[in-house]
Amino acid sequence: QALLVSDPDADAAAAALTVRCGNFQDPNSHPGLAHFHEHMLFLGTEKYPGEDEYNRFLRDHGGSSNAHTAGEHTTYHFRVAESHLHGALDRFAQFFICPTFDPSRVEREMRAVDSESTGYSTEDGWRLLQVMKSTVADGHPFRRFDVGNLETLGGGSPLETRRELLEWNRQHYQAGAMKLAIVGRSSLDELQEACTDLFGSIRSGPGEPQKYGAAAWPAEKLGRRVS
């Protein structure tokens, strides 16, 4: 599904795509894989193999980008000078069509995620989150560690981790699990044409259902103070 917004007065263009999967869908063998997968999509596609191609294009044209992995959703977004929307959309769409998960970049990016995880450990908000997680039922994925580090991502076997990435991408990154929004000066007809041309090759399918073995907090754990 796509939401298109035509704004003739817009001084910048933007797009966002949300996938209905996140760290709750991490495989038990690789906690943090969804977050790591988010990182790897920025590091090259078959059409644009340069690892900085996407971000360089945005920087060169007054833009920026970011992404966020949550429990049940992962969102990618960018903004760019309006006249360069098509070029940005083309590079963006390739994230969801033909990411390479370049083997030469897997281990290095694991270390980047590991460093991010270490940095979080000193933040008060992060520590409070871990306290909340400790109250969650054992069978619910919110209880698990979800950022990833060298140990959980399989730092000793990057090729095996890459195989896991490819399979996880195949299962979860399907068109039926995605919602896209685009805003620009172009007419709705022009935006629709660009959307169809650039995103139409995304793998079809509904995505994986989100089912959990237990409620996050059983009734007897609700309404309690944690100290």
C-alpha positions in Angstrom: 0.0 0.0 0.0 1.2 3.5 -0.7 0.0 7.0 0.4 1.0 9.7 -2.1 0.9 13.4 -1.2 1.1 16.1 -3.9 2.1 19.5 -2.4 3.0 22.1 -5.1 4.5 24.4 -2.4 6.8 21.8 -0.8 10.4 23.0 -0.6 11.6 19.4 0.0 10.4 15.9 -0.9 10.3 12.9 1.5 9.4 9.3 1.7 9.1 6.6 4.4 8.5 2.9 4.2 7.4 0.8 7.2 7.8 -3.0 7.2 5.5 -5.1 9.5 8.3 -6.8 11.3 10.9 -5.9 13.9 12.9 -7.3 16.8 10.0 -9.4 18.0 10.6 -11.5 14.9 14.3 -12.1 15.7 15.2 -15.7 15.3 16.1 -17.4 18.6 19.6 -18.2 17.2 20.4 -14.5 16.5 18.9 -12.0 18.9 19.2 -8.5 17.4 19.1 -9.7 13.8 16.2 -7.4 12.8 18.3 -4.3 13.9 21.4 -5.7 12.2 19.4 -6.3 9.0 18.3 -2.6 9.1 21.9 -1.6 9.2 22.9 -3.8 6.3 20.3 -2.5 3.9 22.2 0.8 3.8 25.4 -0.9 2.7 24.8 -1.6 -1.0 22.3 -3.1 -3.4 22.8 -4.9 -6.7 21.9 -1.7 -8.7 23.8 0.6 -6.4 26.6 -1.5 -4.8 28.6 1.4 -3.3 28.0 1.2 0.5 27.6 5.0 0.7 25.8 5.6 -2.5 22.4 6.2 -1.0 23.5 8.5 1.8 26.0 10.3 -0.5 23.2 11.0 -3.0 21.0 12.5 -0.2 23.9 14.6 1.2 24.8 15.9 -2.2 21.2 17.1 -2.7 20.4 18.6 0.7 18.9 15.5 2.2 19.2 13.1 5.1 17.9 9.7 6.1 17.4 7.4 9.1 15.8 4.2 10.2 14.4 2.6 13.3 13.7 -1.0 14.4 10.9 -1.4 16.9 9.2 -4.5 18.3 6.8 -5.1 15.4 7.8 -2.6 12.8 10.9 -1.2 11.1 10.7 2.2 9.4 13.1 3.8 6.8 12.8 7.4 5.8 14.5 10.2 4.0 14.1 13.8 2.8 15.8 15.4 -0.2 15.7 18.5 -2.4 12.4 18.2 -4.4 14.1 18.1 -7.8 16.0 15.0 -6.8 13.1 12.9 -5.4 13.1 10.4 -8.3 16.8 9.6 -7.9 16.4 9.2 -4.1 13.4 7.0 -4.6 15.2 4.8 -7.0 18.1 4.2 -4.6 15.7 3.8 -1.7 13.5 1.2 -3.5 16.5 -1.0 -4.1 16.8 -1.6 -0.3 13.6 -3.7 -0.6 14.3 -5.3 -4.0 17.9 -6.4 -4.2 20.1 -5.7 -1.1 23.4 -7.5 -1.4 24.3 -8.1 2.3 27.9 -7.9 1.0 29.9 -10.5 2.8 32.9 -8.2 3.1 30.8 -5.8 5.2 29.0 -8.2 7.5 31.6 -8.6 10.2 32.5 -4.9 10.2 28.8 -3.9 10.6 28.4 -6.4 13.4 31.1 -4.5 15.3 29.3 -1.2 14.6 26.1 -2.7 16.2 28.2 -4.1 19.1 29.5 -0.6 19.7 26.0 0.8 19.6 24.9 -1.7 22.1 27.7 -0.9 24.5 26.9 2.8 24.3 23.3 2.2 25.2 24.3 0.4 28.4 25.3 3.7 30.0 22.0 5.5 29.3 19.4 5.8 32.1 16.5 5.4 29.7 18.0 2.1 28.3 18.5 0.8 31.9 14.9 1.5 32.7 13.9 -0.3 29.6 15.8 -3.4 30.7 14.0 -3.3 34.1 10.7 -3.2 32.2 11.8 -6.1 30.0 12.6 -8.2 33.1 9.0 -8.1 34.2 7.7 -9.5 30.9 6.5 -13.1 30.6 9.2 -15.6 29.5 7.3 -16.6 26.4 7.0 -13.1 25.0 9.7 -11.7 22.6 9.7 -8.3 24.3 11.7 -9.9 27.2 14.6 -10.7 24.9 17.8 -8.7 24.2 17.1 -7.1 20.8 19.9 -4.7 19.8 22.4 -7.3 19.0 26.2 -7.6 19.7 29.1 -9.7 18.4 28.1 -12.7 20.5 24.4 -12.8 19.7 24.8 -12.0 16.0 27.4 -14.7 15.5 30.6 -12.7 15.2 32.6 -15.9 15.0 30.8 -17.0 11.8 29.8 -14.0 9.7 29.0 -16.2 6.6 26.4 -18.1 8.7 25.0 -14.8 9.9 24.7 -13.6 6.3 22.8 -16.8 5.4 20.4 -16.0 8.3 20.0 -12.5 7.0 19.1 -13.7 3.5 16.5 -16.1 4.8 15.0 -13.6 7.3 14.8 -11.0 4.5 13.0 -13.5 2.3 10.5 -14.4 5.0 9.6 -10.9 6.2 10.4 -8.3 3.6 7.4 -8.9 1.3 5.2 -6.3 -0.4 2.1 -7.2 1.7 4.0 -6.3 4.9 5.0 -2.9 3.7 3.4 0.6 3.7 5.0 3.5 1.7 4.4 7.2 1.9 5.8 9.8 -0.5 5.4 13.5 -0.6 6.6 15.8 -3.4 5.6 18.6 -5.8 4.7 16.3 -8.6 1.1 15.5 -9.5 -0.5 12.4 -8.0 -0.4 10.7 -11.4 3.3 11.3 -11.7 3.9 10.1 -8.1 1.9 7.0 -8.8 3.8 6.3 -11.9 7.1 6.6 -10.0 5.8 4.5 -7.2 4.8 1.7 -9.6 7.9 1.8 -11.7 10.4 1.9 -8.8 8.7 -0.2 -6.1 6.8 -2.7 -8.3 9.5 -5.3 -8.2 9.4 -5.8 -4.5 8.9 -9.5 -3.6 5.2 -10.3 -3.5 3.7 -12.0 -0.4 1.9 -11.2 2.8 4.9 -11.3 5.1 4.9 -13.5 8.2 2.1 -13.3 10.8 3.0 -11.9 14.2 2.1 -14.5 16.8 3.4 -14.8 20.3 3.3 -17.7 22.8 2.2 -15.5 25.7 0.8 -12.1 26.7 3.6 -9.7 27.5 2.3 -9.2 31.1 -0.1 -11.7 32.7 -3.0 -10.1 34.6 -1.3 -10.9 37.9 1.7 -8.8 37.0 -0.3 -5.7 36.1 -0.6 -2.7 38.4 2.6 -3.3 40.3 5.3 -0.9 41.2 8.9 -2.0 40.4 11.6 -0.7 42.7 
